[in-house]
Amino acid sequence: MTDLAQEIGFMQRALILSHQALPACRPNPPVGCVLVKDGEIVSEGFTQPPGCHHAEAMALANYDLPLNEVTAYVTLEPCSFVGRTPSCAHTLVEKGIKRVVVATLDPDPRNSGKGIDVLKQAGIEVSVGLCEQEVFDFISPYLLNK
């Protein structure tokens, strides 16, 4: 199990990745994701241009081993709905991830807590709030609050 300092480091890496998403990801929010196994980052991703991979999907596409011992660190709650791309929350469930650490919830009413619910209902361990203020300060201008 990783310690808190390690976990913060993984989330801060995800936050750094989220900056790489801009400006191409707009109007989607800039999100970063790292996949960690045995205390090591095994894959990374960030939001691609609309219609292309979200951060989680990019990280998953770059890792083709089983996910049953992998933790995903994601700056924003995984999406629970299908838009131009599949639902990231459902994809994480289908791929068999064991744990997801989320910095902040998505205020978009299409998602807002639903992504977390999808993960928890599938028996995935979910933590919310790691580095929340730091991530929110960066991502809040890009979030849909309607």
SULUR-V906588 format. One record per backbone hydrogen bond with DSSP energy under -0.5 kcal/mol. NH is the residue of the N-H (numbers start at 1). CO is the residue of the C=O. If there is no record, write none. Layout:
BEGIN
NH|CO / NH|CO
END
This chain:
BEGIN
7|3 / 8|4 / 9|5 / 10|6 / 11|7 / 12|8 / 13|9 / 14|10 / 15|11 / 16|12 / 17|13 / 18|14 / 19|15 / 19|16 / 20|16 / 20|17 / 21|17 / 21|18 / 22|19 / 25|21 / 26|23 / 28|25 / 31|29 / 33|45 / 34|73 / 35|43 / 36|71 / 37|40 / 38|69 / 40|37 / 42|35 / 43|35 / 45|33 / 47|31 / 48|53 / 50|24 / 52|49 / 58|54 / 59|55 / 60|56 / 61|57 / 62|58 / 63|60 / 67|95 / 70|67 / 71|36 / 72|99 / 73|34 / 74|72 / 74|101 / 75|32 / 77|104 / 83|81 / 83|85 / 89|79 / 91|87 / 92|88 / 93|89 / 94|90 / 95|91 / 96|92 / 96|93 / 97|92 / 98|67 / 98|70 / 99|70 / 100|125 / 101|72 / 102|100 / 102|127 / 103|74 / 104|75 / 107|105 / 111|108 / 112|108 / 114|111 / 117|113 / 118|114 / 119|115 / 120|116 / 121|117 / 122|118 / 122|119 / 123|120 / 124|119 / 125|98 / 127|100 / 129|102 / 130|102 / 132|129 / 135|131 / 136|132 / 137|133 / 138|134 / 139|135 / 140|136 / 142|139 / 143|140 / 145|143
END
